[in-house]
């Protein structure tokens, strides 16, 4: 089954001041990442089970989150455009069984790299966007639809225009699929123009980035910007630099869901954020 117990909660220094100018109501959201729906193979014999288990756990939370964000790789890559659309439709249908209906979706390279996000946009809409919730600004970025691992000039121009409208002292939460900093470039764990995005974000004093892609928990600071990666719902990957290639960690029958999980991010009335990781056990 899916263990819903909190593993830990940690203060997010990058969210200090969160809630300023807003209603001050505490809230939290859930991050799900790297579902890889459609994957089949030894790294997860329960490939069609882990996402439904996560849905059941989120639906069972004693207090529902205000919204849920999916930070990419909703599906496992396929060269067949019809199969890609079928997998995206299945994710959409499964996500509709979540009790919380305020859902935000982002593509991963498995969803979008082969068609520049066309199938994703047909089903889920824009691949990058900004929204506000309870006085907190959220920005979802697309560093996967460009096969060159870039945000691209158009998106960077959009970022600059959007950020110009925001108070630099107000909190800002950014979602991305790949890390915006060069975590492991030889493994594709980077964004080629991520330094330009971080330069645009740097004048904002309360920025926190949540991302996926690397299938494990990782925490890093670039200046005052905090970056936190999420576990996958399909298979874990090795820690950065510990293997020649980022191949899935072998399934362990003694601990079948080790390394898999999802995350709550809570914002309390004292304008601080806490991150709670949930593991699939």
Residue, then its C-alpha position, 0 to 999 in steps of 0.5 A: x500500500x501507499x504510506x501516507x506518513x510524513x517523512x520530514x518537514x523542513x523550512x524553505x528559506x527561499x519562501x521567507x516572506x511568503x503570503x505578504x500582500x495576500x490573504x494570509x490564509x495558510x494553504x498547501x499544494x501537492x506535487x506529483x512528478x514523473x508518472x511515466x504512464x505507459x512504462x513497462x519493464x523490470x524496474x517497476x512490475x506494478x507500473x500501472x499501480x503506483x499512480x492510482x495508489x498515489x491518487x488514493x493517498x492524496x484523496x485520503x488526506x485529512x485536509x485536501x490540498x488547495x491544488x495539485x501540480x504535475x511537474x512533467x513526464x506524465x507519460x513514458x515516451x513513445x514514437x507513436x503519436x497515437x499512443x502518446x495521445x492515448x497515454x496522455x488521455x489515460x493520465x487525464x482520466x485518472x487525474x479526474x478521479x482526484x477529489x481536488x479539481x484544481x489541477x495544473x499540468x506541465x510536460x516532461x521531455x517524455x511527453x513533449x520532446x518528439x512533437x514540441x509539445x503538440x499532443x500535450x497542448x491538445x489535451x492539457x493546454x499551455x506548456x508554460x503559464x503563470x497563476x496566483x493563489x492566495x496572494x502567492x505567485x506561481x510560474x510554470x516553465x517549459x524546458x522540455x518541448x525544445x529538443x535542445x533542452x532550452x526554454x528558448x528566446x520566446x519563453x525567456x521574453x515572456x518570463x521577463x515581461x511577466x516578472x516585470x509585473x511582480x513585486x520583487x519582495x513578494x513570494x514566487x514559486x517556480x515549477x520546472x521539469x528539468x533543473x534550471x541549474x547544471x546538476x549533471x549536464x552529461x545526464x541531461x539534468x540541466x537547462x542549457x539557458x537556465x542561467x538566463x532564467x535564473x538571472x531573471x529570477x535573481x532580483x526577486x527575493x523569495x523564489x523557490x523552484x520545485x522540479x522533477x526529472x531526476x526521480x529523487x529528492x535533491x536540494x540545492x541553492x543558487x544564490x538565494x534561490x532554493x531548488x527542490x526536486x521530487x521523487x518519481x511515481x515509477x522508478x528511482x534514478x541513481x544519485x548524480x554522478x554515481x553511475x555512467x548513465x542514469x538508468x532506473x534503479x533495480x526493483x527490490x522485492x523486499x522494498x518494492x516502492x523504495x525511492x518512489x513518492x510525492x510531496x506536500x508543500x504547505x504555507x503557514x500563517x507565519x509566511x513560511x513554507x514547509x515541505x513534507x515528503x510522502x513515500x510509497x512503501 
